[in-house]
Amino acid sequence: MKNQLWVILFVILVLSGMSVALAQDAAKMSFSVSFPFKAGKNTFPAGEYQITFDQADSRHLQLVNTKTSEKQFITFVTRLSQRDQGSIVFDSIDEARYLSEVYMLGSDGFQIRATPEEHGHVKGETRTTD
């Protein structure tokens, strides 16, 4: 009887550990840009980047320069509806580019920056990351 109780307890612990691990999956997407851009108060050079949303961190995205491994947390303003494809959108004001919207597959979209100024949009080249 005690052995059965231990087996049941072990199975419950294993299953609960699996559900916690699955719940912490992060949405990731890689993208490249051929121009410098601003996100938050920082300016980033043209290059290859990976952006991650960790479900546990509800107000930030992590931006990583894949060449230098430099990491930066970016606060988003609000969540946006999901899209069929992942994309990165930059607001374009004069010659400056500002990271403004992020859409990752399997996750909500995120508005990074809202500008009241008249602006255009530029998209980055995106790739899904496993």
C-alpha positions as CSV (number, residue, x, y, z in Angstrom):
1,M,0.0,0.0,0.0
2,K,2.8,2.4,0.9
3,N,4.6,1.6,-2.4
4,Q,1.4,2.5,-4.4
5,L,1.1,5.8,-2.5
6,W,4.8,6.7,-3.3
7,V,4.3,5.8,-7.0
8,I,1.2,8.0,-7.2
9,L,2.9,10.8,-5.4
10,F,5.9,10.5,-7.8
11,V,3.6,10.6,-10.9
12,I,1.8,13.7,-9.6
13,L,5.1,15.5,-9.0
14,V,6.4,14.6,-12.5
15,L,3.2,15.7,-14.2
16,S,3.1,19.0,-12.3
17,G,6.7,19.7,-13.1
18,M,6.0,19.1,-16.8
19,S,3.1,21.5,-16.8
20,V,5.2,24.2,-15.1
21,A,8.0,23.7,-17.7
22,L,5.5,24.0,-20.6
23,A,3.9,27.1,-19.1
24,Q,7.3,28.9,-19.1
25,D,7.9,28.4,-22.8
26,A,9.0,31.7,-24.3
27,A,8.0,33.0,-27.7
28,K,11.1,33.9,-29.8
29,M,11.7,35.4,-33.2
30,S,14.8,36.4,-35.1
31,F,15.0,39.4,-37.4
32,S,17.5,41.5,-39.3
33,V,17.5,45.1,-40.2
34,S,19.8,47.1,-42.5
35,F,19.5,50.3,-40.6
36,P,20.1,51.5,-37.0
37,F,17.0,51.8,-34.9
38,K,15.9,53.0,-31.5
39,A,14.0,51.0,-28.9
40,G,13.3,52.7,-25.6
41,K,16.1,55.1,-24.9
42,N,18.8,53.1,-26.7
43,T,20.0,53.1,-30.3
44,F,20.9,49.7,-31.9
45,P,23.1,49.2,-35.0
46,A,21.9,47.5,-38.1
47,G,22.3,43.7,-37.8
48,E,20.8,40.4,-36.6
49,Y,18.6,40.3,-33.5
50,Q,16.5,37.9,-31.5
51,I,13.5,39.1,-29.6
52,T,11.9,37.0,-26.8
53,F,8.8,37.2,-24.7
54,D,8.9,35.1,-21.5
55,Q,5.3,34.5,-20.4
56,A,6.4,35.1,-16.8
57,D,7.6,38.6,-17.5
58,S,4.5,40.3,-18.5
59,R,5.7,43.9,-19.3
60,H,9.1,43.3,-21.1
61,L,10.6,41.8,-24.2
62,Q,14.2,40.8,-24.4
63,L,16.2,42.1,-27.4
64,V,19.5,40.3,-28.1
65,N,22.1,41.4,-30.7
66,T,23.1,37.9,-32.1
67,K,26.5,39.2,-33.1
68,T,27.6,40.7,-29.8
69,S,25.2,38.8,-27.5
70,E,24.3,42.2,-25.9
71,K,20.9,42.0,-24.2
72,Q,18.4,44.7,-23.5
73,F,14.9,44.6,-21.9
74,I,12.3,46.6,-23.8
75,T,9.1,47.7,-22.1
76,F,6.0,47.4,-24.2
77,V,3.1,49.8,-23.9
78,T,0.2,47.4,-24.6
79,R,-0.6,44.0,-26.2
80,L,-2.0,43.8,-29.7
81,S,-4.0,41.1,-31.4
82,Q,-2.2,38.1,-32.9
83,R,-1.2,38.0,-36.6
84,D,-0.9,35.1,-39.0
85,Q,2.7,35.8,-39.6
86,G,5.5,37.2,-37.3
87,S,6.7,40.7,-38.1
88,I,8.7,43.6,-36.7
89,V,7.4,47.1,-37.5
90,F,9.4,50.3,-37.2
91,D,8.0,53.8,-37.1
92,S,9.9,56.0,-39.6
93,I,10.2,59.7,-38.7
94,D,12.6,61.6,-41.0
95,E,15.7,59.4,-41.1
96,A,15.1,57.8,-37.6
97,R,13.6,54.3,-37.1
98,Y,11.8,53.4,-33.9
99,L,10.9,49.8,-32.9
100,S,7.1,50.1,-32.6
101,E,5.3,46.8,-33.0
102,V,6.4,43.1,-32.6
103,Y,4.3,40.2,-33.7
104,M,5.5,36.7,-32.8
105,L,3.8,33.5,-33.8
106,G,2.0,31.9,-30.8
107,S,1.8,35.1,-28.8
108,D,0.0,38.4,-28.7
109,G,1.5,41.3,-30.6
110,F,3.2,44.1,-28.6
111,Q,3.2,47.8,-29.1
112,I,6.6,49.2,-28.1
113,R,6.3,52.8,-29.0
114,A,3.3,55.0,-29.9
115,T,4.1,58.3,-31.6
116,P,1.6,61.1,-32.2
117,E,3.9,62.5,-35.0
118,E,3.1,61.8,-38.6
119,H,5.2,58.7,-39.6
120,G,5.7,55.9,-42.0
121,H,6.3,52.2,-41.4
122,V,9.3,50.0,-42.2
123,K,9.3,46.2,-41.6
124,G,12.3,44.1,-40.6
125,E,13.0,40.7,-42.1
126,T,11.8,38.1,-39.6
127,R,12.4,34.4,-39.0
128,T,10.8,32.1,-36.5
129,T,13.0,30.6,-33.8
130,D,12.5,27.3,-32.2
